[in-house]
Amino acid sequence: MIGPTPFLDFFKRGEVAREVRMLAARGALAPRAHEQLGLLTLLVDDPDAEVRETAERTLNAIPRAVLGAFLARSDVSIGIREFFGDRGVFPDEIPSLDAADEPSVPLVEAPAGADPDPDATPQGEDARLSASQQVAKMGFTRRLTAAFTGSREMRAVLIRDTNKMIAAAVLSSPRLTDSEIESFARMSNVGEDVLRVIATNRVWTKNYGVVLGLVKNPKTPLAMSMNLMARLGERDLSSLSVDRNVPDSLRIAARKKVMGGKR
């Protein structure tokens, strides 16, 4: 099952610079077919003519047989199927039984030079730098692609990036693990938007560690903390009721809940 892709929301809201839209139109940004097609189907209606034309060329470069097989996957959205159906491309009639469990790699490779290649093994002096030092030497485009396909250590740095799109790309990375989400939920030095995305994702909040991390994180929006508090166990609720690091209203609500349970 494909996880959340908050990165796409920036494109839907029209908050993406032309340079980044051009990269996406060439197929250079998305590490999975789902995001690649999601971006391309948006960019064929881009206000910029060159971006539109580039996205069209990228879509046309995908063989119909490849598209048909992909569209037959059970985890492909209805919107994507309808988009290609309007273009005369339909899902294969007999999809693979376990197609949704197969890795979703990009359907078309980016042209040479379009991808900054953040996965390249650091050489020479760079090989001795920490992830934080390597990220510090990167420009915006390279940080963006590293957020998708870089190392776990790089994601831990990039989730704190002041550019919201970089953090959103981290949360859309196919390499992201449950333990990383749990770690992000506990971080008090990430942006509020990061915590908001995590807190509103049903898949991630099935993990009790994520819920606990969000509730105890003073940067989590109070309304979300209050809502998630109801899912805490008695021991963690008692601990929250005396935790001076959380907002007073949350601590008091936890105390009332603890006292109510003792009646």
C-alpha positions in Angstrom: 0.0 0.0 0.0 1.3 3.5 -1.0 1.7 5.9 1.9 0.8 9.5 2.0 2.3 12.0 -0.4 2.0 15.5 1.1 4.6 16.7 -1.4 1.8 16.6 -4.1 -0.3 19.1 -2.1 2.2 21.8 -2.8 1.6 21.4 -6.5 -2.1 21.2 -6.1 -2.0 24.5 -4.2 0.2 26.1 -6.8 3.0 26.8 -4.4 5.9 25.5 -6.5 8.6 27.4 -8.3 8.8 27.1 -12.0 12.3 25.4 -11.8 10.8 22.6 -9.6 7.7 22.2 -11.8 10.0 21.8 -14.8 12.0 19.1 -13.0 8.7 17.3 -12.1 7.5 17.7 -15.7 10.6 15.9 -16.9 9.9 13.0 -14.5 13.0 13.9 -12.4 11.5 14.3 -8.9 9.2 11.4 -8.0 10.8 8.2 -6.8 7.6 6.2 -7.4 5.2 5.8 -10.3 2.3 7.0 -8.2 3.9 10.4 -7.5 5.3 10.7 -11.0 1.9 10.2 -12.6 0.2 12.4 -10.0 2.6 15.2 -10.7 2.4 14.8 -14.5 -1.4 14.8 -14.6 -1.4 18.1 -12.7 1.4 19.7 -14.8 -0.3 19.1 -18.2 -2.6 21.9 -17.1 0.2 24.2 -15.7 -0.1 27.9 -16.5 3.4 27.8 -18.0 3.3 26.5 -21.6 6.8 25.0 -21.5 5.9 23.1 -18.3 2.7 21.8 -19.9 4.5 20.7 -23.1 7.3 19.0 -21.1 4.8 17.1 -19.0 2.9 16.0 -22.1 6.2 14.7 -23.7 7.0 12.8 -20.6 3.6 11.2 -20.5 3.8 10.3 -24.1 7.2 8.6 -23.5 5.5 6.0 -21.3 4.6 2.9 -23.3 0.9 2.0 -23.3 1.7 -1.5 -22.2 3.5 -0.2 -19.1 0.7 2.2 -18.3 -1.9 -0.5 -18.7 -0.1 -2.8 -16.3 0.4 0.0 -13.8 -3.2 1.2 -13.9 -4.4 -2.3 -13.1 -2.8 -2.1 -9.6 -5.3 -2.0 -6.8 -3.6 0.9 -5.2 -4.0 3.3 -8.2 -6.5 6.1 -7.5 -9.7 6.4 -9.4 -8.6 9.9 -10.5 -5.5 8.6 -12.2 -7.5 5.9 -14.0 -10.1 8.4 -15.2 -7.4 10.7 -16.5 -5.9 8.0 -18.7 -9.3 6.6 -19.6 -10.1 10.0 -21.1 -6.9 9.5 -23.2 -7.9 6.0 -24.3 -5.6 4.2 -21.9 -7.2 1.6 -19.7 -6.0 -0.9 -17.0 -5.1 -4.4 -18.1 -8.0 -6.8 -17.7 -5.9 -9.4 -15.8 -3.7 -7.6 -13.3 -1.0 -9.5 -11.3 -2.5 -10.8 -8.1 0.2 -9.2 -6.0 0.7 -6.1 -8.2 0.0 -3.7 -5.3 2.8 -5.3 -3.3 5.4 -4.8 -6.0 7.8 -1.8 -5.8 6.4 1.3 -7.6 9.3 2.6 -9.5 9.0 5.6 -11.9 7.5 4.6 -15.2 9.8 6.9 -17.2 13.4 7.8 -16.5 14.3 11.5 -16.2 16.5 12.7 -19.1 20.2 12.9 -18.5 21.2 15.8 -16.4 17.7 16.4 -15.0 18.3 14.6 -11.7 21.0 15.9 -9.3 21.6 12.3 -8.2 21.6 12.6 -4.4 22.2 8.8 -4.1 25.7 9.0 -5.5 28.2 7.8 -3.0 30.2 10.7 -1.6 33.7 10.8 -2.8 36.9 12.3 -1.4 36.4 14.9 1.3 32.6 14.6 1.1 32.7 11.0 2.1 34.0 12.0 5.5 31.3 14.6 6.1 28.3 14.0 8.4 24.9 14.0 6.9 24.3 17.4 8.3 27.5 18.7 6.7 26.6 17.1 3.3 23.1 18.7 3.4 24.6 22.1 4.3 26.5 22.0 1.0 23.4 21.2 -1.1 21.3 23.7 -3.0 17.5 23.6 -3.0 17.0 21.1 -5.8 19.5 18.7 -4.5 18.0 18.8 -1.0 14.6 18.2 -2.5 15.7 15.0 -4.3 17.8 13.9 -1.3 14.6 14.2 0.8 13.0 11.6 -1.4 15.9 9.2 -2.0 18.7 10.1 0.4 19.8 8.2 3.4 18.0 7.9 6.7 20.5 10.3 8.3 19.8 12.8 5.6 16.0 12.6 6.2 16.6 13.2 9.9 18.3 16.5 8.9 16.0 17.5 6.0 12.8 17.0 8.0 13.9 20.1 10.0 14.5 22.1 6.8 13.0 25.6 7.0 11.6 25.1 3.5 8.2 23.3 4.0 8.5 21.6 0.6 11.7 19.8 1.6 10.0 18.5 4.8 7.0 17.4 2.8 9.2 15.5 0.4 10.7 13.6 3.3 7.2 12.6 4.5 6.5 11.4 0.9 9.7 9.3 0.6 9.2 5.6 -0.2 12.1 4.8 2.1 10.5 6.3 5.1 10.1 3.8 8.0 7.6 3.6 10.9 10.4 4.2 13.3 11.4 7.4 11.6 7.8 8.7 11.8 7.8 7.9 15.5 11.0 9.8 15.9 9.7 12.8 13.9 6.6 12.9 16.1 8.8 13.4 19.1 10.9 16.2 17.6 10.3 19.6 19.0 12.5 21.2 16.4 10.4 20.3 13.3 7.8 22.6 11.8 4.2 22.5 13.0 3.2 21.4 9.5 5.2 18.2 9.8 3.4 17.3 13.0 0.1 18.2 11.5 0.6 15.9 8.5 1.6 13.0 10.8 -1.3 13.6 13.2 -3.9 13.6 10.4 -2.6 10.4 8.7 -4.6 7.3 9.8 -1.9 4.9 8.9 0.8 6.5 10.9 -1.4 7.2 14.0 -2.2 3.5 14.2 1.2 3.3 15.8 0.9 4.0 19.5 4.4 5.3 19.7 3.5 8.0 17.1 0.4 9.0 19.0 2.3 9.2 22.3 5.1 11.2 20.6 2.6 13.7 19.2 0.7 14.2 22.4 3.8 14.8 24.4 5.3 17.1 21.8 4.7 20.8 22.8 4.7 21.9 19.2 1.8 19.6 18.1 -1.4 21.8 17.6 -3.3 21.7 20.9 -6.6 20.5 19.3 -4.8 17.5 17.8 -3.1 16.7 21.1 -6.4 16.8 22.9 -8.0 14.5 20.4 -5.1 12.0 20.4 -4.9 12.1 24.2 -8.1 9.9 24.4 -6.0 7.0 22.9 -3.4 7.0 25.6 -3.1 4.2 28.1 -3.5 4.8 31.8 0.2 4.9 32.6 1.0 7.4 29.8 -2.0 9.5 30.7 -0.8 9.7 34.3 2.6 10.8 33.1 1.1 13.4 30.9 -0.9 14.8 33.8 2.3 16.0 35.5 4.3 16.8 32.4 5.4 20.4 32.6 6.7 20.4 29.0 3.1 20.3 27.5 0.6 23.1 27.5 -1.2 23.7 30.8 -4.6 23.0 29.3 -3.5 19.6 28.0 -1.9 18.7 31.3 -5.1 19.7 33.2 -7.3 17.7 30.8 -5.1 14.7 31.3 -5.3 15.1 35.1 -9.1 15.3 34.9 -9.3 12.2 32.8 -7.0 10.3 35.3 -9.1 11.5 38.3 -12.3 10.6 36.4 -11.0 7.1 35.8 -10.4 6.6 39.6 -14.0 7.3 40.6 
